[in-house]
Amino acid sequence: MNDPKIKKQIASLRQKIRQADYRYYALSDPEISDKEYDNLLKELKTLEEKYPGLVIFDSPTQRVSGAVSSGFKATKHKIKMLSLENTYSIEELKSWEAKIKRLLKKSPGLDYLAEPKIDGVSCSLVYEKGSLVMGLTRGDGESGEVVTANIKTIRSLPLKLRGDYPESLEVRGEIYIQREDFKQINQQRASRNEPVFANPRNAASGSLKLLDSKLVSQRRLKCLIHSFGWAKGFTFQTQKDFLAKAKDWGLPIDARSKNCQDLGQAIDYCFKLEKERESFSYEVDGMVIKVNSLKLQEELGATLKSPRWAVAYKFAAHQATTKVKEIELGVGRTGIITPVAILEPVACGGVTISRTTLHNFDEIERLGLRRGDTVLIERAGEVIPKIIKVITSKRKGKEVKIKIPSRCPVCSGIVEKEKEEEVYWYCINPDCPAQLKRSLIHFAGRGAMDIEGLGEAAVEELVKQKIVNSLVDIYKLKKEDLFKLPLFKEKKADNLISAINKSKSQPLARFLFGLGIRHVGEKAASVLAKKFKTIDNFFKLSVDQLEEIPEIGPVMAASVLKFFSNPKTKKMIEAFKQAGLRLNVGASRRLAPTATSKIAGKTFIFTGELEKLSRSQAQKLVEELGGKWVSAISKNIDFVVAGQNPGSKYRKAQSLGLKIIAESDFLTLAGRR
């Protein structure tokens, strides 16, 4: 085969894969996602199968990827540590099973061991006479790095086995860092102006290769054992038997490992854990399915790269690389200018991502981001995608630095910081249309005045036609005004006017929240309303009165004082009064705490998406039944109510050992079922 184009294509693929291997294994600083890497390898493998004459001995397809760090002594593995073939669909899993059944030359009733594929660093542990004598990384599969001292810092690994252990034993596992520990590590690195890790896997890899074990011990590495290597004088029938014995010896194993009677059960289990992956304390990127019988594993053997008896089923990728096409500037209801990255659309975490917030200009500076940059993005846990790092090696010299605007992108008003130490820049024009629209939507929202029918589309038209130019103008609306808009006919106009009139009776807490006072959320508004009773009392406040309230800190106190010391606020409140708003605490519907009330006196926190109630409705129900709700997780919470797709609060609650209940359980407690 002498086609120069094919030779060039194969050479290019090999170079890209080798560069990716170096970044991943040697530097612990990857530049491409796992899926992109797998695609490169798959493309190379396909070409080499088509043109076998072009295969060379050191091609990435002919060995396990990896590299031995020069910082540690290299030692050969007694039995190779192979990497797994990846699958991304049920069809590929079924094809894998069909292939192994053909290789076995019969169709035995195969059962499997399915377990989460931890996104960490593979390791080999050697025990002699029950004592841990050596810890190795996988390295290139043939040889690994001796990192025994660092592995001994992992407290979950026993230095001495228990029970009837073999004279010599080697086991394989995965070293990882838990999500919360990873978050703390990156916060500490950011505070020292050090580059943060892209993900927990890279943090684990980088930690394991530190030359100072004292530093390694501070990273709080964890390890779970998943595979049998070899043993002297000990045999096992199945993978399941090995894990049970490993547990007896005191080795940590994953409690989620499950024996499945057929591939269908294994697939169902994959789907189940994919839905639950965000509740894990550690990152997983898929599932591993292994033939349970060790005898059949031996019969199936391995290729140069992978065991035939095991396969990885990969979940939708949490990370991907893409390009920043443009930077858009948005204006929030409080005037904050927020930069948003417009991306080349890319699949990530099961959805297509085309934009992501950059939060503020300090974040742009921290990332070193330029327009046109190639970036690594992540979508995990909290669902909102974010840029993890800029891949500077991809720059071509045409990227453009991003400047802080001197004028508002919507109204051309002056942009400035409120305080020098703040990270946010504000449009200080109170008549900015962007601020007005967002303020109106917030004011009419469920947690505030709850004006049904005054949504985004209606607000957009009312502001555009200059029918509404302030919050108070909502209460001046007439049906004739609404008929000027294409959205409204007779019935819809009647419903909105009715909802506006009904909102005049909303209690003070909702009104305060609806005003959008900076730093004052729903909970703080409720606390302030209960303390000061009427709106007029807010114009007489002192900083001491505010700061003596436990829930009100100095930043919030300063914000409240500044808002109510503004003459425009006084004028606006008088206009609301003239429009018929009550602006006092209002008749409470709180039920008297009784011995039969299961909510009274209890503290609740909500996380995830509720189905039967909105978040604000659930919080209001807690208040009505004599309970208390909070927004920050702590050990003083009685019940954590978890809906669909819970976030970091759920994981924190698990680590604190708090009582976690479903929405249905909450409704039962509240007597609503």
C-alpha positions in Angstrom: 0.0 0.0 0.0 1.7 3.2 -1.2 -1.1 5.7 -1.2 0.6 8.8 0.3 -2.8 10.3 1.5 -3.6 7.2 3.6 -0.1 7.1 5.0 -0.3 10.8 5.9 -3.8 10.3 7.5 -2.6 7.4 9.6 0.6 9.2 10.7 -1.5 12.3 11.7 -3.9 10.1 13.8 -1.0 8.4 15.6 0.6 11.8 16.4 -2.7 13.2 17.7 -3.2 10.1 19.9 0.3 10.2 21.2 0.0 13.9 22.1 -3.3 13.2 23.9 -1.6 10.3 25.8 1.3 12.5 26.8 -1.1 15.3 28.0 -3.3 12.8 29.9 -0.8 10.5 31.5 2.5 12.4 31.8 1.1 15.9 32.5 -2.4 15.0 33.9 -3.6 17.9 31.7 -5.8 16.6 28.9 -6.7 18.7 25.9 -9.5 16.6 24.4 -12.5 14.8 25.8 -12.6 11.0 26.3 -15.2 10.7 23.4 -12.9 12.6 21.0 -10.0 10.4 22.0 -12.0 7.2 21.5 -13.1 8.5 18.0 -9.5 9.1 17.0 -8.5 5.6 18.2 -11.5 4.0 16.4 -10.6 5.8 13.2 -7.0 4.7 13.3 -8.0 1.1 14.1 -10.4 1.0 11.2 -7.7 2.3 8.8 -5.1 -0.2 10.1 -7.6 -3.1 9.7 -8.2 -2.0 6.1 -4.5 -1.5 5.4 -2.6 -4.1 7.5 0.6 -3.4 5.7 0.8 0.0 7.3 0.6 -1.3 10.9 3.8 -0.7 12.9 4.8 -2.2 16.2 4.5 1.0 18.2 1.2 2.2 16.9 -1.3 3.3 19.6 -3.5 0.4 18.6 -0.8 -2.2 19.5 -0.4 -1.4 23.1 -2.2 0.0 26.2 -2.0 3.8 26.2 0.0 5.3 29.0 3.5 6.5 29.8 5.9 5.9 32.7 6.7 9.1 34.6 10.4 9.8 35.0 9.8 10.8 38.6 9.2 7.2 39.8 10.9 3.9 39.4 9.3 1.6 36.8 8.5 -2.0 37.5 6.9 -4.6 35.3 3.5 -6.0 36.1 3.4 -9.7 36.6 0.2 -9.8 34.6 -0.5 -7.0 32.1 -2.9 -4.3 33.2 -5.1 -3.9 30.1 -7.6 -1.1 29.3 -11.2 -1.7 28.3 -13.0 -1.4 25.0 -15.7 1.2 25.1 -19.3 0.9 23.9 -21.8 3.7 23.6 -25.1 2.0 22.7 -27.1 -1.1 23.6 -26.5 -2.4 20.1 -22.7 -2.3 20.7 -23.2 -4.2 24.0 -25.2 -6.9 22.3 -22.6 -7.2 19.6 -19.9 -7.6 22.3 -21.9 -10.4 23.9 -22.5 -12.1 20.5 -18.8 -12.0 19.8 -17.8 -13.6 23.1 -20.4 -16.4 22.7 -18.9 -17.2 19.2 -15.4 -17.3 20.7 -16.6 -19.7 23.4 -17.9 -22.0 20.6 -21.0 -22.6 22.5 -23.8 -20.5 24.1 -23.5 -21.0 27.8 -25.9 -19.1 30.1 -23.6 -16.2 30.8 -24.0 -14.1 33.9 -22.2 -10.8 34.5 -20.8 -8.5 37.1 -21.9 -4.9 36.5 -20.3 -2.0 38.4 -19.8 1.8 38.1 -16.8 2.8 36.0 -15.1 5.3 38.4 -13.4 8.2 36.7 -10.1 7.9 38.4 -6.6 6.3 38.1 -6.0 2.6 37.8 -3.7 1.0 40.3 -2.2 -2.4 41.3 -1.7 -3.3 44.9 0.7 -6.1 46.0 0.4 -7.7 49.4 3.0 -10.1 50.9 2.0 -12.1 54.0 -0.9 -9.7 54.4 1.1 -6.5 54.3 1.0 -3.9 51.6 4.4 -3.9 50.0 3.9 -2.3 46.6 1.6 0.1 44.8 1.8 0.6 41.1 0.1 2.8 38.5 -1.0 1.1 35.3 1.6 3.0 33.3 1.8 1.5 29.8 0.2 -1.8 30.8 3.5 -3.6 30.7 5.2 -1.5 33.4 3.9 0.8 36.0 5.3 3.5 38.3 6.1 2.5 41.9 4.0 4.9 44.0 3.8 2.8 47.2 4.5 5.7 49.6 1.7 7.7 48.1 -0.8 4.8 48.0 -0.1 4.2 51.6 -1.6 7.7 52.4 -5.0 6.3 51.3 -6.7 5.7 54.6 -9.4 3.4 53.1 -6.7 0.9 52.0 -5.5 -1.5 54.8 -1.8 -1.7 55.4 -2.5 -5.2 56.8 -5.1 -7.6 55.5 -7.5 -9.5 57.8 -8.5 -13.1 58.0 -7.3 -16.0 55.8 -5.4 -14.0 53.2 -3.0 -15.7 50.7 0.8 -15.6 51.1 1.1 -13.3 48.0 -1.7 -11.3 46.4 -2.2 -8.7 43.7 -5.5 -6.8 43.3 -6.5 -4.0 40.9 -8.6 -0.9 41.7 -9.3 2.7 41.0 -7.9 5.7 42.9 -10.2 8.7 42.9 -11.1 12.0 44.7 -14.6 12.6 45.9 -16.5 15.5 44.4 -16.5 17.6 47.6 -12.8 17.1 48.2 -12.1 18.0 44.6 -14.1 21.3 45.0 -12.1 22.2 48.1 -8.8 21.4 46.3 -9.6 23.7 43.4 -10.8 26.5 45.8 -7.5 26.3 47.6 -5.5 26.3 44.3 -7.5 29.3 43.0 -6.8 31.2 46.2 -3.1 30.7 45.6 -3.4 31.7 42.0 -2.5 28.1 40.9 -4.2 26.5 37.9 -7.2 24.5 38.9 -7.7 20.8 37.9 -10.1 20.2 35.0 -11.9 17.3 36.8 -11.4 14.9 39.8 -9.7 12.3 37.6 -6.9 14.7 36.7 -6.6 15.8 40.4 -6.2 12.2 41.4 -3.6 11.5 38.7 -1.6 14.6 39.6 -1.8 13.9 43.3 -0.6 10.3 42.9 2.5 11.5 41.1 3.6 14.1 43.7 7.0 13.4 45.0 6.1 14.5 48.6 3.8 12.0 50.3 2.8 14.6 52.9 1.2 16.7 50.1 -0.5 13.6 48.8 -2.1 12.9 52.2 -3.7 16.3 52.1 -5.5 15.4 48.8 -7.7 12.7 50.6 -7.4 10.1 47.9 -9.8 7.2 48.0 -9.6 3.7 46.4 -12.0 1.0 45.5 -10.9 -2.5 44.5 -12.6 -4.0 41.4 -10.5 -6.9 40.0 -8.4 -9.9 40.8 -4.8 -9.9 39.6 -3.1 -13.0 40.9 -2.6 -14.9 44.2 -0.4 -17.7 45.6 -2.4 -20.7 46.9 -5.8 -19.1 46.3 -8.4 -19.6 43.6 -11.8 -18.1 42.9 -14.7 -19.4 40.8 -16.3 -16.0 40.0 -15.7 -12.3 40.1 -18.5 -12.1 42.6 -16.7 -14.5 44.9 -13.5 -12.5 44.6 -15.2 -9.3 45.7 -16.9 -11.0 48.6 -13.5 -12.3 49.8 -11.8 -8.9 49.2 -14.3 -7.4 51.5 -13.5 -10.0 54.2 -9.8 -9.1 53.9 -10.7 -5.5 54.6 -10.3 -4.1 51.1 -12.7 -1.4 50.0 -15.1 -2.5 47.2 -18.0 -0.7 45.5 -21.3 -1.6 47.1 -23.0 -0.9 43.8 -21.3 -3.9 42.1 -24.1 -6.2 41.1 -24.4 -9.8 39.8 -26.7 -9.8 36.8 -28.1 -13.0 35.5 -28.0 -12.0 31.8 -27.1 -9.0 29.6 -30.6 -7.6 29.8 -30.4 -7.2 33.5 -27.0 -5.7 33.2 -28.3 -3.1 30.6 -31.2 -2.3 32.9 -28.7 -1.7 35.7 -26.7 0.6 33.5 -29.7 2.7 32.8 -30.6 2.9 36.5 -27.2 4.0 37.6 -26.9 6.5 34.8 -30.0 8.3 36.2 -28.5 8.2 39.7 -24.9 9.1 38.8 -25.2 12.7 40.1 -26.0 11.4 43.6 -22.7 9.5 43.8 -20.0 11.0 46.0 -17.5 10.3 43.2 -17.5 10.8 39.4 -18.4 7.9 37.1 -18.3 8.0 33.4 -20.0 4.7 32.7 -20.4 1.1 33.7 -18.1 -1.9 33.4 -19.7 -5.3 32.5 -17.6 -8.4 33.2 -18.2 -12.1 32.5 -18.6 -13.3 36.1 -16.9 -16.7 35.6 -13.1 -16.5 36.0 -12.8 -19.8 34.1 -14.6 -18.3 31.1 -12.6 -15.1 31.5 -9.4 -17.2 31.1 -10.9 -19.0 28.1 -11.8 -15.8 26.4 -8.4 -14.2 27.0 -7.4 -10.8 25.7 -6.2 -8.8 22.6 -3.0 -6.8 22.9 -5.0 -4.0 24.3 -8.1 -5.2 26.1 -9.7 -8.2 27.8 -12.4 -9.9 25.7 -14.4 -10.8 28.8 -15.1 -7.2 29.9 -16.4 -4.0 28.3 -17.2 -0.5 29.3 -20.5 1.1 28.6 -19.9 4.9 28.6 -22.5 7.4 29.8 -23.1 10.6 27.9 -19.9 12.7 28.3 -19.8 15.4 30.9 -17.0 17.2 29.1 -16.3 18.2 25.5 -14.1 20.7 23.6 -15.5 23.4 21.4 -14.8 26.9 20.2 -16.0 30.3 21.6 -17.5 32.1 18.6 -18.6 35.3 20.3 -19.1 37.0 23.7 -22.6 38.4 24.3 -23.3 40.8 27.2 -26.5 40.5 29.1 -28.0 42.9 31.6 -29.7 41.6 34.7 -32.6 43.1 36.7 -30.1 44.7 39.2 -28.0 46.1 36.3 -25.2 43.5 36.5 -23.4 43.0 33.1 -23.0 39.3 32.6 -20.7 38.0 29.7 -22.0 34.9 28.0 -19.9 32.7 25.7 -21.6 31.7 22.4 -20.2 28.3 21.4 -20.0 26.2 18.4 -22.7 23.7 19.3 -21.3 20.5 20.9 -22.9 17.4 22.5 -22.2 17.2 26.2 -23.9 15.5 29.1 -26.7 14.3 26.9 -27.7 17.7 25.4 -26.3 20.1 22.8 -24.5 23.1 24.3 -24.3 26.3 22.4 -23.9 28.9 25.1 -22.7 29.2 28.7 -22.4 32.0 31.2 -19.0 33.4 32.1 -20.4 35.0 35.3 -18.1 38.1 35.4 -15.0 39.6 33.8 -12.8 38.4 36.6 -13.7 34.9 35.5 -12.7 35.7 31.9 -9.3 37.0 33.2 -8.8 33.9 35.5 -9.4 31.6 32.5 -7.3 33.8 30.2 -10.2 33.5 27.7 -10.2 35.1 24.2 -12.8 35.3 21.5 -12.1 32.4 19.1 -10.4 30.2 21.8 -10.8 26.4 21.9 -12.2 25.5 25.4 -13.0 22.5 27.5 -16.5 22.6 28.8 -18.3 20.6 31.4 -21.9 19.8 32.2 -22.3 18.0 35.4 -24.1 18.0 38.8 -25.7 21.4 38.6 -26.7 20.9 34.9 -25.5 24.4 33.9 -22.5 24.0 31.5 -19.3 25.9 32.3 -15.9 26.5 30.7 -13.2 24.5 32.6 -10.1 25.7 30.8 -8.7 27.3 27.7 -6.7 25.1 25.4 -4.0 27.6 24.6 -2.0 25.1 22.4 -4.9 25.4 19.8 -4.4 29.1 19.4 -3.6 30.4 15.9 -2.9 34.1 16.7 -6.3 35.4 15.5 -8.0 35.2 18.9 -9.2 38.5 20.3 -8.9 39.7 23.9 -12.2 40.5 25.7 -12.5 44.0 27.1 -14.8 45.3 29.9 -17.4 47.5 28.2 -17.5 51.2 29.1 -21.2 51.5 28.1 -24.2 49.3 28.7 -24.9 47.0 25.7 -28.7 47.8 25.9 -29.1 51.5 26.8 -25.5 52.8 26.3 -25.6 54.0 29.9 -22.5 54.3 32.1 -21.0 51.1 33.4 -19.1 51.0 36.7 -18.3 49.0 39.8 -20.3 49.7 43.0 -17.1 49.0 45.0 -13.6 48.5 43.8 -13.3 45.1 45.5 -16.4 43.8 43.8 -16.3 41.5 40.7 -19.4 42.8 39.1 -19.8 45.7 36.7 -23.2 47.5 36.6 -25.3 49.6 34.3 -26.2 52.5 36.6 -29.1 53.8 34.4 -32.3 53.0 36.4 -34.3 53.4 33.2 -32.4 50.7 31.3 -35.0 48.7 29.4 -33.2 45.4 30.1 -33.3 46.0 33.8 -36.9 47.0 33.7 -38.0 43.8 31.8 -36.2 41.5 34.2 -37.4 43.5 37.2 -41.0 43.2 36.0 -40.7 39.4 35.4 -39.2 39.0 38.8 -41.8 41.1 40.5 -44.6 39.1 38.9 -43.0 35.7 39.6 -44.5 33.0 41.8 -42.2 33.7 44.7 -43.1 37.4 44.6 -46.4 38.9 43.7 -47.5 35.8 41.7 -49.3 37.7 38.9 -50.3 34.9 36.5 -50.3 35.9 32.9 -47.5 38.5 33.3 -44.8 36.4 31.8 -41.8 37.1 29.6 -43.8 37.5 26.3 -46.3 39.9 27.9 -43.6 42.0 29.6 -41.6 42.2 26.4 -44.5 43.7 24.5 -45.6 46.0 27.4 -42.1 47.5 27.6 -41.5 47.6 23.9 -44.8 49.6 23.4 -43.9 51.8 26.4 -47.2 51.0 28.1 -45.3 50.0 31.3 -42.3 52.1 32.2 -41.9 51.1 35.9 -43.1 48.4 38.4 -45.9 50.7 39.6 -47.3 51.0 36.1 -48.5 47.3 36.4 -51.2 48.6 38.6 -52.3 51.3 36.2 -53.0 48.8 33.4 -56.5 48.8 31.8 -58.0 46.3 29.5 -57.8 48.8 26.7 -54.0 49.0 27.1 -53.8 45.2 26.8 -55.9 45.1 23.6 -53.1 47.1 21.9 -51.0 44.0 22.2 -51.4 41.0 19.8 -51.1 38.6 22.8 -54.3 39.6 24.4 -58.0 39.0 23.7 -61.0 39.7 26.0 -60.7 36.6 28.3 -56.9 36.8 28.6 -57.0 40.5 29.4 -59.7 40.0 32.0 -57.6 37.2 33.6 -54.5 39.4 33.8 -56.3 42.4 35.3 -57.9 40.1 37.9 -54.5 38.6 38.8 -53.0 42.1 39.2 -55.8 43.2 41.5 -55.5 39.9 43.5 -51.7 40.6 43.9 -52.5 43.8 45.9 -53.3 41.6 48.9 -50.0 39.8 48.9 -48.1 40.0 52.2 -45.1 42.2 52.8 -42.6 39.4 52.5 -43.5 38.7 48.9 -43.6 42.4 48.0 -40.1 42.9 49.5 -38.7 40.0 47.5 -40.4 41.3 44.4 -38.7 44.6 44.6 -35.4 42.9 43.8 -33.3 44.5 46.5 -29.7 43.4 45.9 -28.7 40.4 48.1 -32.2 40.0 49.5 -33.7 36.6 48.6 -37.0 35.0 49.4 -35.9 33.8 52.9 -34.4 37.2 53.9 -37.5 39.0 52.7 -39.6 36.8 54.9 -37.3 37.4 57.9 -37.4 41.2 57.4 -41.1 41.3 57.0 -41.8 39.5 60.2 -39.3 41.7 62.1 -40.5 45.1 60.9 -44.2 44.5 60.1 -44.9 47.4 57.7 -43.2 49.0 54.7 -43.0 52.4 56.5 -40.7 51.0 59.2 -38.0 50.3 56.6 -37.5 54.0 56.1 -36.5 54.4 59.8 -34.0 51.6 60.0 -30.4 51.8 61.3 -27.6 49.4 60.5 -27.6 48.2 64.1 -31.2 47.2 63.9 -30.5 45.1 60.8 -27.3 43.5 61.9 -28.8 42.3 65.2 -30.9 39.9 63.1 -29.0 36.6 62.9 -29.9 36.0 59.3 -28.9 39.4 58.1 -25.2 40.0 57.5 -23.4 43.4 56.9 -23.5 43.2 53.1 -27.3 42.6 53.0 -27.8 45.2 55.7 -25.9 47.8 53.7 -27.9 46.9 50.6 -31.3 47.3 52.4 -30.3 50.7 53.9 -29.0 52.0 50.6 -32.3 50.9 48.8 -34.6 52.6 51.4 -32.5 55.7 51.7 -33.0 56.5 48.0 -35.6 59.2 47.5 -36.8 57.4 44.4 -37.7 54.4 46.6 -39.9 56.5 48.9 -41.7 58.0 45.9 -42.2 54.5 44.4 -43.6 53.0 47.6 -46.1 55.9 47.9 -47.3 55.2 44.4 -47.8 51.5 45.3 -49.9 52.6 48.3 -52.0 54.8 46.1 -52.5 51.9 43.7 -54.1 50.0 46.6 -51.3 47.7 47.9 -51.5 46.8 51.6 -47.7 46.6 52.2 -47.8 45.0 55.6 -47.2 41.5 57.0 -50.7 40.5 56.2 -53.0 37.9 57.9 -50.8 34.9 58.4 -52.2 31.5 57.4 -49.7 29.7 59.6 -51.3 26.8 61.5 -50.8 26.7 65.2 -48.2 24.1 66.0 -49.9 21.1 67.7 -48.8 17.7 68.9 -50.2 16.2 65.7 -48.3 18.5 63.4 -45.3 16.7 61.9 -43.9 19.9 60.3 -44.1 22.3 63.3 -40.7 23.1 64.7 -38.8 21.2 62.0 -36.3 22.7 59.6 -36.4 21.8 55.9 -34.3 22.3 52.8 -35.3 21.6 49.2 -33.1 20.4 46.3 -33.9 19.2 42.8 -37.1 19.6 40.8 -40.4 19.0 42.6 -43.3 17.6 40.6 -46.5 18.4 42.6 -45.4 21.7 44.0 -43.2 24.6 43.0 -40.3 25.3 45.2 -41.9 28.4 46.6 -45.2 26.6 47.2 -43.4 23.9 49.2 -41.5 26.5 51.3 -44.7 28.4 51.9 -46.4 25.2 53.1 -43.7 24.6 55.6 -44.2 28.1 57.0 -48.0 27.6 57.2 -47.6 24.4 59.2 -45.3 25.9 61.7 -42.0 24.8 60.3 -38.9 26.6 58.9 -37.1 26.3 55.6 -33.5 27.3 54.8 -31.5 27.6 51.6 -28.0 26.7 53.0 -27.2 23.1 54.0 -26.0 22.4 57.5 -26.2 19.7 60.2 -29.1 21.5 61.9 -31.6 20.5 59.2 -34.3 17.9 60.1 -35.4 17.0 56.6 -33.9 17.3 53.1 -36.6 17.1 50.5 -35.1 15.7 47.2 -36.8 16.1 43.9 -35.6 15.1 40.4 -32.0 15.9 39.5 -30.8 17.0 42.9 -27.6 18.9 43.1 -24.7 19.5 45.4 -27.0 20.0 48.4 -28.0 16.4 48.1 -24.5 15.1 48.1 -23.6 17.4 51.1 -26.7 16.1 52.9 -25.5 12.5 52.3 -22.0 13.3 53.7 -23.6 14.9 56.8 -25.9 11.9 57.4 -29.1 14.1 57.2 -32.5 12.5 56.7 -33.4 12.7 53.0 -37.0 12.2 51.9 -38.9 12.3 48.6 -41.5 14.8 47.7 -44.2 12.2 48.3 -42.9 11.7 51.9 -43.0 15.5 52.4 -46.6 15.7 51.3 -47.5 12.9 53.7 -45.8 14.8 56.5 -47.8 17.9 55.6 -51.1 16.0 55.5 -51.5 16.7 51.8 -51.8 13.0 50.7 
